[in-house]
Amino acid sequence: MKKKASHLPYLLKKAIQTLGLSLITLISLPALNIISEAQAQQASQTSKTNKTSQIKQKTATQGGKQPGIQFKDSSINKPSKSMSLNPELFKRLEGEYSKEGGANLDYRVQRGCIRRSYNEENLPANLGLEDRNFSDFFKSQTKGFFDRMRGNCIPYALALGSRNRFLSLSIMNGPFQDAKTEIWTFTPSAAGSFLIQQDYLKDESKRFTEVQLKLSDVLYDPKKVGDKLPVELIWELNSVIKQIYPEENTALENTNSIVRLIVDFGDKEHWAQIWAAEIIDPVSNEVFSSAFWVERDDIPGGFYTTSGESIERTFWTNPLSYRRISRGVGSVRASSRKAAPTKNGTTPATAPKQRYRAHMGIDYAAPIGTPIFSVATGKVVHLGYSGAFGNLIILEHPGNYRTYYAHLSNYNVELELGNEVRRGLEIGYVGSTGRSTGPHLHFELRKDGIYVDPYSSKTELDLWNMRDSDSGLLTREILLLGTPLKN
């Protein structure tokens, strides 16, 4: 049986942090009716109750059904006269790929809202898909879908692989998000045919709440963000936004730009999670960059941009706020012993051969006591002293991955062997225990027991690439949770 940490002090702190939620009113997404005051108070109270500790016994979750995405509002969504964002700054985020960013060069997503016509069943061909079998399948399956179309364009998200290989296509019955919204996702099957997944916003949005925050608060004032989000999501949100935000133009921090989030606040059975994050110009309501969470069963989930680029590598290489990387992978001296003098006091002509040992890991120099965070959701499989590692925590993650956190000065007092912890949990503190020459964190990532260098440009893990089987999940989330595109 998994142990569950005592977290009364932790929950007490969280209760104080979440008092701000009761001051936030809930309104609807476009085309939805305004939620009543009584409903708003009930939803706010529910979100407080559902916030859970980052350390718990995790069980299987079964999503319920309830219409509508709740919307938490504040003054930031009011018209602003401030300067707008410059779209030119964001072109590199949606169209260019970086090897160091863990992008899959063979995967890309096209997104848009294609104008309606009399031959809507030919949509795949109009998007450039020259697959006769898929075109025939699409026509035979979507006759009823197009009868329920609304608006003057059809929102779509199309994912392609190498040589324009079809991976997934999601379409929505109009540029609206309300109780009548339908999203159909088409993917190839292993048998050579095609599959359809039909989703309805009224069914899928029970757990989701839309939250709007000031971009400047997300980047520089986590205390204000803490009034609206569970503490376990603040570290994650800050990391996501910093990766999709063009930092080369610091003038943007003075705008009233907003961050639109779709959040699951969690409950006793599943973790709180950010499902979508978008940076939006409040004047034009244009989305300049975004990231979506893709949930996976066999390996840890991850965030991807609308172009299919993973931003996960940064999460797996930043377990703390560090001053510098003092040592990477390579060889280090195994001993600093000098040659012993002879009986007559002279130094021997031939000094003993210097021995070296492999250093498999990354050393992050930081002051003693600096907080260390779990880089991904996982299970505590080791907690204690371990020879050269000193005080060591080992977390096990889906996909047979493990992360090591060594030389710690102390552990989170609520942490116990067997606990399941969420990404972003403060698990320990920098120290200099074991075979350490100074305060630092020794961090390792292992796959199947073999060390993996997360900083190597040659390292391309399945954690950081969009797999074919995940493609439909991303295109679906883009349409289901992203701001609707209009033609």
C-alpha positions in Angstrom: 0.0 0.0 0.0 1.3 3.4 -0.9 2.1 5.7 2.0 0.4 9.1 2.1 2.3 11.9 3.7 0.8 13.9 6.5 0.1 17.3 4.9 -2.0 19.3 7.4 0.5 22.2 7.5 0.7 22.1 3.7 -3.1 22.2 3.3 -3.3 25.0 5.9 -0.9 27.1 3.8 -2.8 26.3 0.6 -6.1 27.2 2.2 -4.7 30.7 3.0 -3.3 31.0 -0.6 -6.6 30.1 -2.1 -8.7 32.7 -0.2 -8.4 34.9 -3.3 -10.4 32.5 -5.3 -13.6 33.5 -3.5 -13.2 37.0 -4.8 -13.1 36.0 -8.5 -16.3 35.9 -10.4 -17.1 33.3 -13.0 -18.5 34.3 -16.4 -19.1 32.3 -19.5 -17.1 31.7 -22.6 -18.4 33.4 -25.8 -22.0 32.3 -26.6 -22.6 31.0 -23.1 -25.0 32.5 -20.6 -23.6 34.3 -17.6 -23.3 32.0 -14.6 -25.5 33.0 -11.7 -24.0 34.4 -8.5 -25.0 31.3 -6.5 -23.3 29.1 -9.1 -20.2 31.2 -9.0 -19.9 30.9 -5.3 -20.5 27.2 -5.5 -17.8 26.8 -8.2 -15.3 28.9 -6.2 -16.0 26.8 -3.1 -15.6 23.6 -5.1 -12.3 24.7 -6.5 -11.0 25.3 -3.0 -12.1 21.8 -1.9 -10.6 20.1 -4.9 -7.1 21.5 -4.5 -5.0 18.7 -3.3 -1.5 18.1 -1.9 1.4 17.5 -4.2 2.1 14.4 -2.2 -0.5 11.7 -2.2 -1.7 8.2 -3.0 -2.7 8.5 -6.6 -5.6 6.5 -7.9 -7.1 6.0 -11.3 -9.4 8.8 -12.4 -12.7 8.7 -14.2 -13.8 12.0 -15.7 -17.3 13.0 -15.1 -19.6 15.0 -17.5 -20.9 18.5 -17.1 -21.4 21.3 -19.7 -19.3 24.4 -19.9 -15.9 25.7 -19.2 -16.0 28.0 -16.2 -14.3 31.3 -16.7 -12.5 33.2 -13.9 -12.5 36.9 -14.6 -10.7 39.9 -13.4 -10.2 43.4 -14.6 -7.5 42.3 -17.0 -10.0 41.3 -19.6 -11.4 44.8 -19.9 -10.6 47.0 -22.9 -7.1 48.5 -22.6 -5.5 51.5 -24.2 -2.0 50.1 -23.7 0.4 49.2 -26.4 -0.3 46.0 -28.3 2.0 43.0 -28.9 4.0 42.9 -32.1 3.2 39.8 -34.1 6.6 39.9 -35.8 8.2 38.9 -32.5 6.3 35.6 -32.4 7.0 34.2 -35.9 9.9 32.1 -34.7 7.8 30.5 -32.1 5.3 29.0 -34.5 7.4 28.3 -37.6 11.0 27.6 -36.6 12.4 24.6 -34.8 15.4 24.2 -32.5 17.4 21.1 -32.2 18.2 22.0 -28.6 14.5 22.5 -27.9 13.8 18.8 -28.6 11.6 19.5 -31.6 10.6 16.7 -34.0 11.6 18.0 -37.4 9.3 15.5 -39.1 6.2 16.7 -37.3 4.2 19.9 -37.9 0.7 21.3 -37.4 -1.3 23.5 -39.7 -4.1 25.4 -38.0 -6.8 27.6 -39.4 -10.5 28.3 -40.1 -11.3 27.4 -43.7 -14.2 29.2 -45.3 -17.3 27.1 -45.8 -18.4 26.0 -49.3 -20.9 23.8 -51.1 -18.4 20.9 -51.1 -17.4 20.8 -47.5 -16.9 17.0 -47.7 -13.8 17.8 -49.8 -12.1 19.5 -46.9 -9.1 17.1 -46.8 -8.3 17.8 -50.5 -8.7 21.5 -49.9 -6.1 21.3 -47.2 -3.7 19.4 -49.5 -4.3 15.9 -48.3 -4.0 13.7 -51.5 -5.1 10.4 -49.9 -8.0 8.9 -51.8 -8.8 6.4 -49.1 -9.0 9.0 -46.4 -11.0 11.4 -48.6 -13.6 8.6 -49.2 -13.7 7.8 -45.5 -14.1 11.4 -44.6 -17.0 12.0 -47.0 -18.9 8.9 -45.8 -18.5 9.8 -42.1 -19.1 13.6 -42.0 -22.5 14.1 -43.7 -24.3 14.7 -40.4 -21.4 16.7 -38.9 -21.6 19.4 -41.6 -25.4 19.6 -41.1 -24.7 21.0 -37.6 -22.1 23.6 -38.8 -22.3 27.2 -37.4 -20.6 30.3 -38.5 -18.9 31.0 -41.9 -15.7 28.9 -41.5 -14.6 25.4 -40.3 -11.8 25.4 -37.6 -9.3 22.7 -38.2 -5.9 21.4 -36.9 -4.0 19.1 -39.3 -0.8 17.3 -38.3 1.6 16.0 -40.9 4.7 13.9 -40.6 7.7 13.4 -43.0 6.9 13.6 -46.7 3.5 15.0 -45.7 2.4 11.8 -44.1 -1.1 12.2 -42.6 -1.1 11.9 -38.8 -4.3 13.5 -37.5 -7.0 16.0 -38.5 -9.4 17.6 -36.0 -12.3 19.7 -37.1 -14.9 21.8 -35.2 -18.4 22.6 -36.1 -17.9 26.4 -36.1 -15.6 29.0 -34.4 -17.6 28.9 -31.1 -17.0 27.2 -27.7 -20.3 26.4 -26.1 -22.6 23.5 -25.2 -23.2 22.8 -29.0 -19.5 22.6 -29.9 -18.4 19.3 -31.5 -14.8 18.2 -32.3 -14.1 15.2 -34.5 -10.6 13.9 -34.8 -9.4 11.5 -37.5 -6.3 9.4 -37.2 -4.9 6.4 -39.2 -5.4 3.0 -37.6 -2.9 0.2 -37.4 -5.1 -1.9 -39.6 -4.7 0.5 -42.5 -8.1 2.2 -42.1 -9.0 5.3 -40.1 -10.4 6.1 -36.7 -12.8 8.8 -35.5 -13.0 10.3 -32.0 -16.0 12.5 -31.4 -15.9 15.0 -28.5 -18.4 17.4 -27.3 -17.5 20.5 -25.2 -20.5 20.0 -22.9 -19.1 16.5 -22.1 -15.4 17.3 -22.0 -15.3 20.5 -20.0 -16.5 19.4 -16.6 -13.1 19.7 -14.9 -11.9 22.8 -16.9 -11.8 26.4 -15.7 -10.6 29.3 -17.8 -8.3 31.7 -15.9 -6.9 35.0 -17.2 -3.7 36.5 -15.7 -1.5 39.4 -16.5 1.6 38.4 -18.4 3.7 40.6 -16.1 2.4 38.9 -13.0 3.2 35.4 -14.4 6.7 36.4 -15.3 7.6 38.5 -12.3 5.1 38.4 -9.5 4.2 34.7 -8.5 2.5 35.9 -5.3 -0.4 37.4 -7.4 -0.6 34.3 -9.4 -0.8 32.3 -6.2 -4.1 33.9 -5.4 -5.7 32.2 -8.4 -3.8 28.9 -8.9 -2.8 26.0 -6.8 0.7 26.4 -5.5 1.9 23.3 -7.4 1.0 24.9 -10.8 2.9 28.2 -10.3 6.4 26.8 -11.0 5.1 24.9 -14.0 3.2 28.0 -15.5 6.2 30.2 -15.1 8.4 27.7 -16.9 5.9 27.3 -19.8 5.4 31.1 -20.3 9.1 31.8 -20.2 9.6 29.3 -23.0 6.9 30.6 -25.4 7.4 34.3 -24.5 9.9 36.3 -26.7 12.3 37.5 -24.1 14.4 39.5 -26.5 11.8 42.3 -26.4 11.5 43.4 -22.8 9.1 46.2 -23.7 6.3 43.7 -23.8 6.4 43.4 -20.0 4.9 46.9 -19.8 1.8 46.0 -21.8 -1.4 44.7 -20.5 -0.9 41.4 -22.3 -2.7 38.5 -20.7 -2.1 34.8 -20.3 -5.2 32.7 -20.9 -5.2 29.3 -19.1 -7.4 26.3 -19.2 -6.9 24.6 -15.8 -8.1 21.4 -14.1 -7.9 22.2 -10.3 -7.8 18.5 -9.5 -9.5 16.5 -6.8 -8.7 13.6 -4.5 -8.2 11.2 -7.4 -6.2 13.2 -9.9 -3.6 16.0 -10.0 -4.2 19.6 -10.8 -3.0 20.4 -14.3 -2.7 23.2 -16.8 -4.1 22.0 -20.1 -3.6 25.1 -22.2 -1.7 28.4 -22.0 -1.9 31.2 -24.5 -0.4 34.7 -24.6 -3.0 37.1 -25.9 -3.1 40.7 -27.0 -6.0 42.2 -25.0 -6.7 44.9 -27.7 -7.0 42.7 -30.7 -7.7 39.4 -28.9 -5.0 37.8 -31.1 -3.1 34.7 -29.8 0.6 35.1 -30.3 1.9 31.9 -28.8 0.5 28.9 -26.9 1.2 25.5 -25.4 -1.0 22.5 -24.8 -0.7 19.6 -22.4 -0.7 16.1 -24.0 -1.6 13.4 -21.4 0.0 10.0 -22.0 -0.3 6.7 -20.1 3.0 5.0 -21.0 5.3 7.9 -20.5 5.0 11.3 -18.7 2.8 13.9 -20.5 4.2 17.0 -21.9 3.6 20.5 -23.3 3.7 21.2 -27.0 3.2 24.3 -29.1 0.6 24.6 -31.8 3.4 23.7 -34.3 4.1 20.4 -32.5 7.3 21.6 -30.9 8.0 20.1 -27.4 9.1 22.4 -24.6 9.7 19.6 -22.2 13.5 19.4 -22.2 13.7 22.6 -20.2 11.5 21.1 -17.4 13.7 18.0 -17.2 16.9 20.1 -16.9 15.8 22.7 -14.3 15.2 21.1 -10.9 16.2 24.3 -9.1 17.2 27.9 -9.4 20.9 27.6 -9.7 23.9 30.0 -10.0 25.8 27.9 -12.6 26.5 24.4 -13.8 29.7 23.6 -12.1 30.3 20.2 -13.8 28.7 18.2 -16.5 29.2 14.7 -17.9 32.9 13.6 -18.2 35.8 12.3 -16.2 36.9 13.7 -12.8 39.8 12.8 -10.6 39.2 9.8 -8.4 41.8 11.0 -5.8 43.8 14.0 -5.1 46.5 12.2 -3.1 50.1 13.3 -3.7 53.1 11.0 -4.0 54.4 9.9 -0.6 58.0 10.9 0.1 60.7 8.2 0.4 62.4 7.3 3.7 65.2 9.8 3.1 62.7 12.6 2.5 63.0 12.9 -1.2 60.1 12.8 -3.7 60.1 9.8 -6.0 61.0 10.5 -9.6 57.8 8.8 -10.9 54.6 10.1 -9.3 51.7 7.6 -9.0 49.4 7.6 -12.0 46.4 9.8 -11.6 43.2 7.9 -11.6 39.9 9.2 -13.0 36.3 8.2 -12.7 33.3 8.9 -14.8 31.0 11.7 -13.7 27.6 10.8 -15.0 25.3 13.7 -14.1 24.9 17.4 -13.9 26.1 19.5 -11.0 24.2 22.6 -10.3 26.0 25.0 -7.9 23.7 26.8 -5.5 23.8 27.9 -1.8 22.9 25.3 0.9 19.2 25.2 1.5 18.2 26.2 -2.1 14.8 24.4 -2.8 14.9 21.5 -5.3 11.8 20.6 -7.3 10.7 17.3 -8.9 11.1 17.7 -12.7 8.2 15.4 -13.5 5.4 13.5 -11.7 6.6 10.3 -10.2 7.0 7.9 -7.3 9.6 8.1 -4.5 11.6 4.9 -4.7 14.6 6.0 -2.6 14.8 8.5 0.2 17.9 8.4 2.4 21.7 8.3 2.6 23.6 6.5 -0.2 27.4 6.5 0.0 29.0 9.0 -2.5 25.6 10.4 -3.3 25.0 11.5 0.3 21.4 12.3 1.0 19.6 11.1 -2.1 16.1 11.1 -3.5 15.2 8.9 -6.5 11.9 9.4 -8.4 10.5 6.8 -10.8 8.5 8.0 -13.7 6.4 6.2 -16.4 8.3 4.8 -19.3 11.1 3.4 -17.0 12.6 6.8 -16.4 14.3 7.7 -13.1 15.6 11.0 -11.8 18.3 11.3 -9.1 18.8 14.3 -6.7 22.0 13.9 -4.6 24.1 15.6 -1.9 21.0 17.1 -0.3 21.1 18.9 3.1 17.6 17.9 3.9 14.3 16.5 2.6 10.8 17.9 2.5 9.5 16.7 5.9 6.2 15.5 4.3 8.0 13.2 1.8 8.1 9.4 2.5 9.2 6.4 0.6 6.4 5.3 -1.7 4.7 8.7 -2.1 3.6 9.8 -5.5 4.6 13.4 -6.1 3.6 15.9 -8.7 6.0 17.9 -11.0 7.0 21.1 -9.2 6.9 19.7 -5.7 9.7 21.0 -3.4 11.3 17.7 -2.5 14.6 18.7 -0.9 17.3 21.3 -0.4 20.8 21.8 -1.7 23.6 20.5 0.5 27.1 19.0 0.4 26.7 15.5 1.8 28.5 12.4 0.5 31.4 12.8 -1.9 30.9 16.5 -2.5 33.5 19.2 -2.6 31.0 22.0 -2.1 27.3 22.8 -2.0 25.5 21.8 -5.2 22.8 19.4 -6.5 24.0 16.4 -8.5 21.2 15.5 -10.9 20.8 12.5 -13.1 18.3 11.3 -15.6 18.3 7.5 -16.4 16.3 5.5 -18.9 16.1 1.7 -18.3 18.9 2.1 -15.8 21.3 3.8 -18.2 22.4 7.4 -17.8 21.0 9.9 -20.3 22.7 13.3 -20.8 19.7 15.7 -21.1 21.9 18.5 -22.4 23.3 16.6 -25.3 22.1 17.7 -28.7 22.1 14.1 -29.7 19.6 13.1 -27.0 16.1 12.8 -28.5 13.9 11.0 -26.0 10.3 10.0 -26.6 9.6 12.5 -23.8 10.5 15.4 -26.0 9.1 14.4 -29.4 5.6 14.2 -30.6 4.8 10.5 -31.4 2.4 9.5 -34.1 0.1 8.0 -31.5 0.0 11.3 -29.6 -0.8 13.5 -32.7 -4.6 13.3 -32.4 -4.4 14.3 -28.8 -2.6 17.6 -29.7 -4.8 18.6 -32.6 -7.9 17.8 -30.5 -6.7 19.9 -27.5 -5.8 22.8 -29.9 -9.4 23.1 -31.1 -11.1 22.0 -27.9 -9.2 24.3 -25.5 -7.6 27.0 -27.6 -9.1 30.3 -28.5 -11.3 29.8 -31.6 -9.8 31.0 -34.9 -12.0 33.1 -37.1 -11.6 33.4 -40.9 
